[in-house]
Amino acid sequence: MVAPVVLVLGVIVGWPLVRGVYLSLTNASERNVARTIGVRHIEATYEFVGLDNYTAVLGDPVFWQRLVWTVTWTVACVSITFALGLALATVLNRQFRGRAAYRMALILPWAVPGFVSVFAWRFLFNRDNGILNKILDGGGISAIPWLDDPTWAKLSVVAVNVWLGVPFMMVALLGGLQSIPAELYEAAEMDGAGPWQRFRHITLPGLRAVSMTVILLSTIWTFNMFPVIFLLTRGGPGDSTEILVTQAFREAFVASPRDFAGSATWGVLILGLLMIFALVYRRSLRKQGEVW
């Protein structure tokens, strides 16, 4: 019964993973891989080099610069997304007029394809014709170089990724809130517990299982969030917003000659970092008594 699923996963995930690990141990590049030019077929001439690629990447300051920004970007996006998602979920968990309409409106960014949303934000951030700078100009404030200044570009990509991630976080946490028995809040209120005490001692513990799962998923997605960075800034200005995954893409498809071994090395390192994070995260959950 599970054989078809195992086969599909093996073809889609397993083989590319094995191939990537193998390439990371070679010196494969655009110049020495097998290729066909017209009717002439040229055999591959790349060689096995062991861990030389890993030594080169880990010894390159560029890797550590990308890693620092990737971690900063991930922590900022996940923290803000979780805080906003929890706040909106708490509000939407109450009874008020038009609640269904608000839920639909807040879920809308999740329904729109990601590349469409990013291109819309790119238009909004345009320095000369963007709506945001037009609004600022109407208030007598000079235009902000949203995508042309390294600091503003970093803030912009974080803002766009948060906008895309809040709906998922809100829906997941709203489901967790609705699973908390209302009797607990009623009993706490009868005992004199205030809103903050009820939130701290009932809501947060009740959301622990859901929170741990969505934080893990959001961290992995954000760490590998290629579309937002590439479509909004292409890693610029300069290379100020490049993260690990966009650097791996650049090595394989932008650099000349294309460095397939180097790109595979970056990809394997990204996988390794996420696996280490998942293992540490799992151990911390087990220490808190959570089963995962």
Backbone bond lengths (Angstrom), bond angles and torsions (degrees), N, CA, C in turn:
res aa  C-N    CA-C-N  psi(-1)  N-CA   C-N-CA  omega(-1)  CA-C   N-CA-C  phi
1 M - - - 1.466 - - 1.533 111.93 -
2 V 1.307 116.65 -34.88 1.468 118.88 -178.33 1.528 112.28 -93.37
3 A 1.349 116.07 -6.80 1.464 118.98 -177.03 1.533 113.22 -57.86
4 P 1.337 120.70 -44.17 1.478 119.35 178.86 1.523 112.81 -60.18
5 V 1.334 116.46 -41.08 1.467 119.70 179.86 1.521 110.48 -65.31
6 V 1.343 115.37 -43.74 1.476 119.61 178.55 1.523 110.44 -61.10
7 L 1.324 116.63 -40.05 1.463 120.85 -179.78 1.530 110.91 -64.77
8 V 1.327 115.84 -45.88 1.473 119.82 -179.65 1.522 110.79 -63.21
9 L 1.330 116.91 -45.56 1.465 120.36 178.47 1.523 111.12 -63.12
10 G 1.329 116.58 -37.36 1.453 119.67 178.39 1.508 112.36 -63.03
11 V 1.342 116.07 -39.19 1.464 120.25 -179.08 1.527 110.89 -74.92
12 I 1.333 116.19 -44.35 1.465 119.99 -174.02 1.526 112.53 -79.89
13 V 1.334 117.33 -37.92 1.463 121.36 -174.97 1.525 112.21 -109.03
14 G 1.326 115.96 -50.05 1.460 119.85 -172.40 1.517 114.03 -62.64
15 W 1.351 117.36 -50.89 1.452 119.82 -177.22 1.538 112.26 -63.83
16 P 1.345 120.15 -47.83 1.473 118.36 176.60 1.531 113.11 -59.46
17 L 1.327 116.83 -34.88 1.464 119.48 178.71 1.528 110.77 -65.76
18 V 1.317 115.95 -48.24 1.468 119.71 179.15 1.527 110.43 -62.01
19 R 1.320 116.65 -42.82 1.464 121.21 179.73 1.526 111.14 -63.32
20 G 1.332 116.24 -40.26 1.459 119.97 179.44 1.517 112.18 -65.46
21 V 1.329 116.67 -43.13 1.464 120.30 177.77 1.525 110.17 -61.78
22 Y 1.343 116.03 -41.68 1.468 119.44 179.51 1.532 110.94 -63.49
23 L 1.330 117.13 -46.21 1.464 120.00 -179.28 1.522 111.80 -62.20
24 S 1.343 116.41 -32.94 1.462 119.19 -179.87 1.526 112.08 -66.82
25 L 1.320 116.64 -14.94 1.471 121.28 179.38 1.527 111.61 -100.53
26 T 1.334 116.85 11.64 1.460 121.96 179.50 1.528 109.71 -123.49
27 N 1.323 116.12 -176.36 1.469 121.28 175.03 1.525 110.40 -112.45
28 A 1.338 116.68 34.70 1.466 122.00 -176.60 1.524 110.99 -62.68
29 S 1.318 115.37 133.58 1.464 121.50 176.56 1.523 108.12 -148.53
30 E 1.312 115.37 -179.93 1.464 120.25 -179.03 1.526 111.64 -61.06
31 R 1.319 117.21 -24.27 1.453 121.08 -174.54 1.532 114.41 -84.76
32 N 1.350 116.21 -22.12 1.465 116.46 -172.61 1.530 114.66 -125.23
33 V 1.333 118.31 8.82 1.466 119.51 175.76 1.524 108.79 -85.18
34 A 1.333 115.58 163.24 1.467 120.16 177.39 1.524 109.64 -66.02
35 R 1.329 116.52 137.35 1.462 120.43 -178.71 1.527 109.27 -156.14
36 T 1.315 114.66 158.80 1.453 121.08 179.70 1.522 108.90 -119.03
37 I 1.331 116.29 124.52 1.457 121.75 178.02 1.527 107.40 -117.54
38 G 1.321 115.41 106.17 1.460 119.50 -174.83 1.514 110.01 66.99
39 V 1.325 116.24 -121.21 1.462 121.09 178.35 1.525 111.24 -98.69
40 R 1.312 116.57 0.84 1.463 120.99 -176.62 1.515 110.59 -98.12
41 H 1.308 116.80 127.49 1.468 121.92 177.59 1.527 109.55 -105.20
42 I 1.327 115.87 126.39 1.462 121.97 -179.31 1.527 108.05 -105.90
43 E 1.292 116.80 125.00 1.453 121.71 -179.40 1.532 111.36 -73.75
44 A 1.332 115.60 155.67 1.464 121.03 178.20 1.523 110.50 -69.61
45 T 1.314 116.00 140.79 1.468 121.26 179.03 1.526 112.65 -124.31
46 Y 1.350 116.98 8.88 1.468 117.72 -179.97 1.524 109.83 -71.72
47 E 1.342 114.43 157.35 1.455 120.79 -173.03 1.528 111.51 -125.29
48 F 1.302 115.28 160.23 1.464 122.46 176.58 1.535 108.40 -75.38
49 V 1.344 115.89 128.01 1.472 120.14 -178.42 1.522 112.29 -122.90
50 G 1.334 117.67 6.49 1.459 120.34 178.38 1.514 112.96 68.87
51 L 1.318 115.66 -132.27 1.474 121.00 -175.68 1.525 112.76 -95.16
52 D 1.316 117.59 17.12 1.470 120.04 -177.94 1.522 112.31 -60.66
53 N 1.340 116.27 -39.07 1.473 119.15 179.89 1.526 111.24 -64.08
54 Y 1.315 117.00 -41.29 1.459 120.38 179.48 1.528 110.90 -65.94
55 T 1.328 116.66 -39.42 1.463 120.26 176.97 1.520 110.76 -62.44
56 A 1.339 115.61 -41.80 1.461 119.99 -179.23 1.524 111.81 -66.56
57 V 1.333 116.64 -44.72 1.472 119.96 -178.08 1.529 111.02 -67.93
58 L 1.332 117.12 -46.41 1.458 120.25 -178.92 1.530 111.87 -68.20
59 G 1.311 117.52 -22.76 1.456 120.44 177.21 1.513 113.43 -90.07
60 D 1.323 117.06 -1.20 1.459 122.07 -179.12 1.534 109.72 -92.47
61 P 1.347 118.75 125.17 1.475 120.38 178.52 1.522 113.37 -57.81
62 V 1.344 116.49 -25.63 1.469 120.25 179.95 1.528 110.66 -60.31
63 F 1.334 116.93 -40.90 1.462 120.11 179.94 1.517 110.92 -59.54
64 W 1.310 117.56 -44.68 1.460 120.58 -177.31 1.519 111.54 -71.58
65 Q 1.336 116.99 -33.40 1.467 119.39 174.39 1.516 110.82 -63.57
66 R 1.334 116.05 -44.89 1.469 119.88 178.93 1.529 110.67 -65.25
67 L 1.320 116.99 -38.73 1.460 120.39 -178.99 1.524 111.25 -65.32
68 V 1.340 117.12 -43.27 1.473 120.48 -179.86 1.524 110.07 -61.52
69 W 1.331 117.32 -46.77 1.465 119.87 -179.53 1.525 110.88 -67.85
70 T 1.336 118.22 -37.86 1.461 120.69 179.06 1.522 111.08 -62.30
71 V 1.328 117.01 -44.01 1.468 120.67 178.62 1.524 110.00 -65.90
72 T 1.335 117.04 -43.32 1.470 120.57 179.06 1.514 110.95 -61.28
73 W 1.328 116.08 -46.01 1.467 121.57 179.48 1.525 111.17 -61.98
74 T 1.333 116.77 -42.00 1.464 121.18 -178.71 1.518 111.24 -66.49
75 V 1.323 117.18 -47.58 1.466 121.18 -179.52 1.526 110.51 -62.39
76 A 1.336 116.91 -44.07 1.466 120.39 -179.47 1.523 110.84 -63.17
77 C 1.331 117.06 -47.93 1.468 120.30 -177.65 1.526 111.85 -64.32
78 V 1.330 117.23 -47.01 1.464 120.47 -176.73 1.533 110.35 -66.53
79 S 1.323 117.40 -41.47 1.472 120.46 -179.25 1.522 111.56 -63.19
80 I 1.331 116.01 -49.06 1.467 119.81 -178.55 1.527 110.56 -67.14
81 T 1.331 116.27 -41.76 1.469 120.08 179.99 1.527 110.76 -61.81
82 F 1.326 116.72 -43.29 1.461 119.59 -179.50 1.524 110.72 -65.71
83 A 1.334 117.81 -43.07 1.461 120.93 -179.01 1.528 110.93 -63.24
84 L 1.324 117.00 -46.41 1.464 119.99 179.68 1.528 111.41 -67.98
85 G 1.332 116.44 -40.67 1.465 119.50 178.85 1.515 112.26 -62.22
86 L 1.342 115.97 -40.79 1.463 119.98 178.96 1.525 110.84 -67.33
87 A 1.333 116.77 -41.54 1.473 119.76 179.30 1.523 110.84 -63.05
88 L 1.326 117.41 -46.34 1.464 120.47 -179.69 1.529 111.44 -67.34
89 A 1.323 117.41 -38.54 1.460 120.07 178.21 1.523 110.88 -63.87
90 T 1.321 116.78 -39.53 1.470 120.73 178.66 1.522 110.67 -63.24
91 V 1.333 116.01 -41.19 1.473 119.43 179.41 1.522 110.87 -67.36
92 L 1.342 116.62 -44.50 1.462 120.21 -176.37 1.519 112.68 -75.13
93 N 1.309 117.92 -10.00 1.459 120.93 177.04 1.522 112.00 -80.84
94 R 1.317 116.64 -6.17 1.462 121.17 178.91 1.527 110.05 -96.94
95 Q 1.317 115.54 159.86 1.452 121.53 178.67 1.529 109.76 -86.60
96 F 1.331 117.44 123.00 1.459 121.56 175.06 1.521 108.24 -158.83
97 R 1.321 116.18 161.73 1.460 121.56 -176.66 1.537 110.42 -66.44
98 G 1.321 115.94 132.89 1.462 121.17 176.81 1.516 114.07 80.53
99 R 1.334 117.30 18.28 1.456 119.76 -177.74 1.528 111.92 -61.14
100 A 1.317 117.98 -40.55 1.468 121.06 -179.21 1.525 111.06 -63.18
101 A 1.333 116.94 -39.19 1.467 120.54 179.83 1.522 110.61 -65.71
102 Y 1.337 116.27 -40.92 1.462 119.92 178.30 1.530 110.71 -64.42
103 R 1.322 116.98 -39.39 1.466 120.15 178.41 1.528 110.72 -61.89
104 M 1.319 116.65 -44.13 1.462 120.43 179.45 1.521 110.91 -62.80
105 A 1.333 116.61 -42.97 1.465 120.36 -178.72 1.525 111.69 -64.56
106 L 1.327 116.88 -39.05 1.458 120.41 -177.16 1.521 112.35 -76.71
107 I 1.329 117.02 -23.03 1.464 120.39 177.75 1.529 111.26 -84.37
108 L 1.339 117.15 -15.25 1.461 121.74 -175.57 1.535 114.04 -52.75
109 P 1.349 119.76 -45.37 1.483 118.51 179.87 1.522 113.16 -57.84
110 W 1.318 117.28 -27.20 1.459 121.72 179.68 1.523 110.91 -74.91
111 A 1.339 116.78 -29.12 1.464 121.09 -177.56 1.523 112.27 -81.18
112 V 1.326 117.11 -26.25 1.458 120.87 -178.89 1.527 109.38 -77.56
113 P 1.338 119.35 134.45 1.472 120.62 177.28 1.526 111.39 -53.94
114 G 1.324 115.79 140.69 1.455 120.44 -174.15 1.511 114.08 -57.64
115 F 1.350 117.94 -41.73 1.463 119.44 -177.03 1.527 111.35 -67.55
116 V 1.343 117.10 -30.87 1.460 120.72 176.80 1.530 109.80 -66.46
117 S 1.320 116.18 -45.09 1.462 120.55 179.36 1.525 111.42 -61.98
118 V 1.336 116.52 -43.25 1.470 119.63 -178.23 1.518 110.86 -65.79
119 F 1.331 118.16 -41.10 1.457 119.80 178.57 1.525 111.15 -66.22
120 A 1.338 117.21 -34.70 1.464 120.22 176.18 1.528 110.47 -63.87
121 W 1.332 116.54 -43.56 1.460 120.17 177.79 1.524 110.85 -66.42
122 R 1.319 117.90 -35.77 1.465 120.07 177.83 1.525 110.45 -61.21
123 F 1.323 116.16 -38.01 1.460 119.87 176.35 1.532 110.61 -67.11
124 L 1.326 117.13 -41.55 1.459 120.40 179.18 1.528 111.55 -62.66
125 F 1.348 116.35 -34.68 1.457 121.12 -176.63 1.529 112.97 -85.17
126 N 1.329 118.49 -3.28 1.454 120.49 -178.30 1.524 110.65 -55.54
127 R 1.334 115.17 131.12 1.467 119.63 -172.34 1.527 112.57 -67.19
128 D 1.311 117.24 -37.60 1.466 120.45 -174.31 1.522 113.15 -94.39
129 N 1.330 117.12 -38.90 1.458 120.13 -173.95 1.521 113.94 -120.12
130 G 1.326 117.13 5.41 1.452 120.22 -178.41 1.516 113.09 -69.89
131 I 1.332 115.10 147.75 1.468 119.88 -177.80 1.524 111.38 -63.88
132 L 1.333 116.82 -37.81 1.468 119.27 -177.61 1.526 111.01 -62.04
133 N 1.320 117.31 -45.16 1.463 119.17 179.24 1.519 111.87 -71.69
134 K 1.329 117.86 -28.51 1.467 120.32 174.69 1.527 110.17 -63.82
135 I 1.333 115.45 -41.55 1.472 119.68 178.16 1.525 110.37 -64.76
136 L 1.338 116.61 -44.13 1.459 120.21 178.43 1.526 111.44 -62.92
137 D 1.330 116.17 -39.83 1.463 120.36 179.19 1.527 111.06 -63.80
138 G 1.342 115.90 -36.21 1.455 119.18 177.45 1.516 112.53 -65.73
139 G 1.330 116.74 -25.14 1.467 120.85 177.39 1.515 113.05 -94.42
140 G 1.336 116.46 8.49 1.459 119.56 177.84 1.513 114.36 81.35
141 I 1.340 117.29 17.00 1.471 121.81 -179.83 1.531 108.71 -104.14
142 S 1.311 117.00 132.94 1.458 120.64 -178.20 1.520 110.72 -65.14
143 A 1.327 115.56 155.05 1.458 121.90 -177.15 1.528 111.49 -61.97
144 I 1.320 115.21 142.54 1.469 121.55 178.94 1.527 108.62 -99.92
145 P 1.336 117.55 129.94 1.481 119.64 178.65 1.525 111.06 -77.83
146 W 1.331 116.24 73.49 1.461 121.34 -171.97 1.529 112.64 -53.05
147 L 1.318 117.07 -45.91 1.460 120.80 -174.82 1.532 112.89 -110.56
148 D 1.324 116.68 4.09 1.463 120.50 -177.23 1.520 113.27 -107.24
149 D 1.304 117.39 -9.73 1.462 122.09 179.05 1.533 108.24 -114.66
150 P 1.338 118.90 133.96 1.471 120.54 -175.95 1.520 114.14 -54.52
151 T 1.334 117.36 -43.75 1.469 119.76 -177.90 1.519 111.16 -68.28
152 W 1.345 116.33 -47.36 1.457 119.31 179.76 1.530 111.32 -65.69
153 A 1.335 116.90 -34.02 1.468 119.81 178.51 1.520 110.55 -64.40
154 K 1.325 117.19 -40.75 1.464 120.21 178.38 1.526 110.81 -64.56
155 L 1.329 116.60 -42.78 1.467 119.71 177.38 1.530 110.91 -63.85
156 S 1.323 116.41 -35.61 1.466 120.34 -178.53 1.521 111.53 -67.42
157 V 1.338 117.57 -45.60 1.468 119.12 -178.74 1.527 110.59 -67.05
158 V 1.325 117.45 -34.75 1.469 119.75 176.02 1.527 109.99 -64.39
159 A 1.342 116.90 -44.31 1.464 120.83 -179.24 1.522 111.26 -61.15
160 V 1.321 117.66 -43.91 1.470 121.03 -178.84 1.520 110.52 -66.38
161 N 1.327 117.34 -43.30 1.461 119.48 -179.59 1.528 111.48 -66.32
162 V 1.318 117.23 -36.32 1.468 120.58 175.81 1.522 109.70 -63.66
163 W 1.333 116.77 -44.08 1.469 121.08 179.96 1.527 110.89 -59.49
164 L 1.337 116.31 -37.77 1.458 120.17 179.28 1.527 112.45 -75.27
165 G 1.336 117.52 -30.02 1.457 120.87 -173.48 1.514 115.64 -91.38
166 V 1.328 118.06 -20.10 1.465 120.79 -176.62 1.533 112.89 -60.75
167 P 1.341 120.46 -42.28 1.472 118.77 -178.71 1.523 113.70 -57.11
168 F 1.339 117.50 -45.70 1.461 120.02 178.65 1.523 110.79 -60.29
169 M 1.322 115.96 -46.76 1.460 119.97 -179.00 1.522 110.66 -62.53
170 M 1.324 116.80 -41.84 1.457 121.05 -178.63 1.526 111.31 -64.18
171 V 1.334 116.99 -45.30 1.467 120.91 -178.40 1.533 110.52 -63.97
172 A 1.333 116.32 -44.17 1.466 119.99 -179.07 1.529 111.05 -64.02
173 L 1.328 116.64 -44.84 1.465 119.77 -178.96 1.525 111.62 -71.71
174 L 1.327 116.96 -31.80 1.462 119.58 176.41 1.518 110.57 -64.55
175 G 1.329 116.83 -39.94 1.464 119.60 175.11 1.519 111.29 -62.54
176 G 1.339 116.98 -39.17 1.459 119.91 177.08 1.516 112.52 -65.18
177 L 1.328 116.94 -40.03 1.466 120.45 178.77 1.522 111.52 -63.26
178 Q 1.328 116.39 -39.31 1.460 119.70 -177.91 1.526 112.47 -72.88
179 S 1.334 116.75 -14.07 1.462 119.72 177.44 1.536 112.54 -88.26
180 I 1.338 117.32 -8.39 1.471 120.63 178.08 1.525 108.84 -80.01
181 P 1.320 119.80 124.73 1.471 121.55 -178.43 1.525 112.00 -58.87
182 A 1.330 116.53 132.13 1.465 120.92 179.77 1.522 111.25 -65.50
183 E 1.356 117.15 -23.69 1.465 119.76 -179.58 1.525 112.19 -61.60
184 L 1.325 116.79 -29.79 1.466 119.16 179.48 1.518 111.03 -65.17
185 Y 1.326 116.88 -41.55 1.460 120.37 178.74 1.523 111.09 -67.58
186 E 1.337 115.66 -39.72 1.471 119.40 179.94 1.521 110.82 -64.24
187 A 1.336 116.04 -43.17 1.467 119.23 179.30 1.522 111.36 -65.18
188 A 1.330 116.38 -40.92 1.466 119.97 179.84 1.519 110.88 -65.98
189 E 1.327 116.92 -38.05 1.461 120.04 179.50 1.525 111.25 -67.70
190 M 1.329 116.27 -37.94 1.460 119.84 177.32 1.525 111.79 -66.31
191 D 1.350 116.03 -28.90 1.461 120.25 178.11 1.519 112.38 -82.70
192 G 1.332 117.34 0.92 1.458 120.58 176.04 1.514 114.90 93.56
193 A 1.331 118.56 10.84 1.463 120.87 179.56 1.523 110.18 -72.71
194 G 1.328 116.00 133.80 1.450 121.52 178.65 1.521 111.88 -81.24
195 P 1.355 117.10 176.70 1.472 120.33 -179.25 1.522 113.10 -57.62
196 W 1.338 117.75 -43.63 1.459 120.13 -179.61 1.524 111.69 -66.47
197 Q 1.317 116.78 -39.55 1.467 119.96 178.93 1.522 110.80 -65.53
198 R 1.344 116.66 -40.64 1.467 119.33 178.05 1.528 110.59 -65.04
199 F 1.329 116.25 -40.08 1.469 119.99 178.86 1.527 111.02 -65.06
200 R 1.319 116.08 -42.87 1.465 120.41 -175.72 1.527 112.57 -72.46
201 H 1.320 117.25 -41.06 1.463 120.07 -171.80 1.537 113.99 -98.93
202 I 1.335 118.28 -12.48 1.468 120.59 179.50 1.526 110.99 -119.07
203 T 1.339 116.54 -53.89 1.461 119.84 -174.69 1.523 111.99 -65.03
204 L 1.321 117.20 -53.93 1.466 119.59 -176.43 1.533 112.46 -62.38
205 P 1.344 119.46 -46.49 1.483 117.72 175.66 1.520 112.97 -62.45
206 G 1.328 116.65 -35.88 1.462 119.49 179.72 1.518 113.18 -68.32
207 L 1.329 116.16 -24.65 1.466 120.50 -179.40 1.522 112.59 -95.62
208 R 1.318 118.58 2.72 1.458 120.50 -171.95 1.528 112.26 -58.36
209 A 1.321 117.21 -47.75 1.471 119.87 -177.05 1.523 111.01 -63.17
210 V 1.334 116.34 -45.89 1.464 120.05 179.59 1.526 110.44 -65.93
211 S 1.320 116.26 -42.19 1.464 120.74 -177.57 1.520 111.28 -61.73
212 M 1.319 116.62 -44.05 1.453 119.20 -179.06 1.529 111.98 -61.75
213 T 1.328 115.91 -38.58 1.464 120.06 -179.26 1.528 111.44 -69.03
214 V 1.346 116.78 -47.99 1.464 119.19 -176.51 1.529 111.06 -69.64
215 I 1.315 118.17 -31.42 1.463 120.15 177.19 1.525 110.27 -67.09
216 L 1.330 116.82 -41.02 1.461 120.25 177.83 1.527 110.78 -63.26
217 L 1.330 116.80 -49.28 1.458 120.23 -179.65 1.522 111.39 -62.49
218 S 1.317 116.44 -44.13 1.459 120.26 -179.62 1.521 111.63 -63.68
219 T 1.330 116.81 -37.14 1.462 120.29 178.25 1.521 111.20 -63.85
220 I 1.324 116.94 -45.50 1.460 120.48 -179.43 1.525 110.50 -65.39
221 W 1.336 117.27 -44.04 1.458 120.09 179.69 1.519 111.38 -63.33
222 T 1.324 117.21 -44.30 1.464 120.56 -177.38 1.521 111.23 -68.06
223 F 1.330 116.72 -39.96 1.467 120.89 179.65 1.529 110.38 -58.20
224 N 1.341 116.21 -32.89 1.466 121.56 -178.85 1.527 112.79 -108.04
225 M 1.331 117.67 22.84 1.461 120.63 -174.44 1.531 111.05 -76.20
226 F 1.322 115.10 82.13 1.462 121.16 -178.62 1.536 113.20 -71.11
227 P 1.358 120.19 -45.81 1.475 119.61 -171.57 1.524 114.26 -59.36
228 V 1.330 118.19 -42.92 1.461 119.85 -175.77 1.526 110.73 -62.24
229 I 1.329 116.85 -48.53 1.458 120.36 -178.54 1.523 111.03 -66.48
230 F 1.322 116.95 -48.12 1.460 120.23 -173.67 1.524 111.75 -69.16
231 L 1.317 118.16 -44.21 1.459 120.46 -176.23 1.521 112.81 -77.73
232 L 1.330 117.80 -28.88 1.457 120.01 -176.51 1.526 111.85 -86.70
233 T 1.317 117.95 -45.93 1.471 120.15 -174.72 1.524 113.35 -125.42
234 R 1.344 117.67 -12.34 1.468 122.23 -172.77 1.533 111.42 53.94
235 G 1.325 115.07 32.56 1.453 120.00 178.68 1.511 114.12 85.49
236 G 1.320 118.25 -4.67 1.461 121.91 -176.12 1.507 112.95 -94.75
237 P 1.338 115.07 -172.94 1.468 126.17 -1.01 1.527 111.62 -67.24
238 G 1.312 116.03 141.06 1.460 119.96 -171.63 1.514 108.32 69.37
239 D 1.310 115.67 -119.03 1.464 120.68 174.12 1.528 110.53 -130.92
240 S 1.331 115.81 27.76 1.466 120.71 -171.77 1.519 113.48 -67.86
241 T 1.332 118.53 -26.68 1.465 119.79 -178.25 1.529 112.56 -111.00
242 E 1.322 117.51 11.98 1.462 120.65 176.78 1.527 110.24 -64.35
243 I 1.337 116.72 131.46 1.455 121.48 171.94 1.522 107.98 -111.00
244 L 1.306 116.81 177.10 1.465 120.07 -174.13 1.519 112.43 -58.14
245 V 1.327 117.40 -43.54 1.461 119.72 -174.49 1.525 111.56 -70.93
246 T 1.342 118.81 -34.17 1.459 119.94 176.96 1.526 110.75 -71.81
247 Q 1.333 116.37 -31.25 1.463 119.30 175.77 1.527 110.61 -66.66
248 A 1.330 117.04 -39.95 1.463 120.48 176.36 1.529 110.70 -61.58
249 F 1.330 116.50 -41.78 1.468 120.65 176.44 1.527 110.82 -61.79
250 R 1.319 116.42 -42.83 1.457 120.41 -178.90 1.533 111.33 -61.81
251 E 1.338 116.27 -39.67 1.460 120.02 179.84 1.529 111.25 -63.38
252 A 1.331 116.79 -36.85 1.466 120.66 -174.08 1.517 114.04 -87.88
253 F 1.352 118.49 -28.62 1.456 119.60 -170.50 1.526 115.03 -126.05
254 V 1.327 117.91 -13.96 1.461 120.45 -176.33 1.519 111.81 -111.42
255 A 1.332 116.70 -42.97 1.464 120.94 -177.69 1.523 110.54 -61.38
256 S 1.316 115.96 153.12 1.459 120.89 177.84 1.531 109.38 -130.70
257 P 1.341 117.10 118.31 1.476 128.05 -2.29 1.529 110.76 -73.36
258 R 1.305 115.58 152.98 1.460 120.32 179.98 1.524 110.77 -63.80
259 D 1.314 115.25 130.25 1.468 121.39 -175.01 1.529 109.15 -102.77
260 F 1.325 117.00 91.47 1.460 121.00 -177.39 1.531 111.21 -69.90
261 A 1.304 117.71 -37.84 1.466 120.74 179.23 1.527 110.39 -66.56
262 G 1.332 116.47 -43.73 1.458 119.61 178.79 1.513 112.10 -63.42
263 S 1.346 117.06 -42.19 1.459 120.72 178.06 1.523 111.26 -62.78
264 A 1.349 116.39 -42.57 1.462 120.04 178.16 1.526 110.78 -63.11
265 T 1.322 116.79 -36.29 1.463 120.51 178.17 1.517 110.88 -63.47
266 W 1.335 116.50 -45.17 1.468 119.91 176.42 1.526 110.75 -59.83
267 G 1.335 116.68 -41.65 1.462 119.94 -179.75 1.516 112.83 -64.65
268 V 1.329 117.17 -42.17 1.464 120.27 178.80 1.522 110.60 -65.84
269 L 1.324 118.04 -37.66 1.462 121.22 177.81 1.529 110.84 -65.57
270 I 1.326 116.67 -39.36 1.475 120.10 176.69 1.522 110.06 -61.71
271 L 1.336 116.64 -45.91 1.467 120.97 177.64 1.519 110.62 -59.48
272 G 1.330 116.99 -43.88 1.461 120.67 -179.99 1.521 112.44 -62.40
273 L 1.330 116.65 -42.53 1.461 120.14 179.24 1.528 111.21 -62.93
274 L 1.327 117.05 -41.85 1.466 120.30 -179.95 1.529 111.14 -69.00
275 M 1.323 117.62 -35.36 1.460 120.31 177.09 1.530 110.61 -66.16
276 I 1.323 116.81 -41.35 1.466 120.13 177.41 1.525 110.09 -62.40
277 F 1.336 116.10 -44.52 1.463 119.56 178.36 1.523 111.27 -60.28
278 A 1.348 117.22 -44.13 1.462 120.75 -179.30 1.518 111.59 -63.22
279 L 1.331 116.98 -40.05 1.466 120.29 179.47 1.527 111.42 -66.94
280 V 1.321 116.84 -43.67 1.473 120.25 178.13 1.524 110.16 -64.84
281 Y 1.322 115.55 -41.02 1.462 121.00 179.48 1.528 110.45 -62.51
282 R 1.336 116.00 -43.96 1.470 120.54 179.59 1.525 110.50 -63.24
283 R 1.317 117.11 -41.80 1.463 119.93 -179.82 1.521 111.41 -64.71
284 S 1.336 116.86 -39.08 1.452 119.48 178.89 1.519 111.21 -66.56
285 L 1.335 117.57 -35.25 1.460 120.83 177.24 1.526 110.48 -66.76
286 R 1.316 116.92 -41.10 1.470 119.97 179.88 1.526 111.08 -64.16
287 K 1.334 116.44 -34.90 1.463 119.36 177.65 1.528 111.52 -66.73
288 Q 1.358 115.38 -29.04 1.458 119.51 178.30 1.525 112.62 -86.69
289 G 1.326 116.46 2.24 1.461 120.23 177.48 1.505 114.19 89.35
290 E 1.359 117.37 7.36 1.449 120.33 178.65 1.528 109.62 -88.23
291 V 1.325 116.89 141.18 1.456 121.74 178.11 1.522 108.11 -100.65
292 W 1.332 115.58 124.56 1.471 119.68 -179.06 1.510 109.57 -147.91
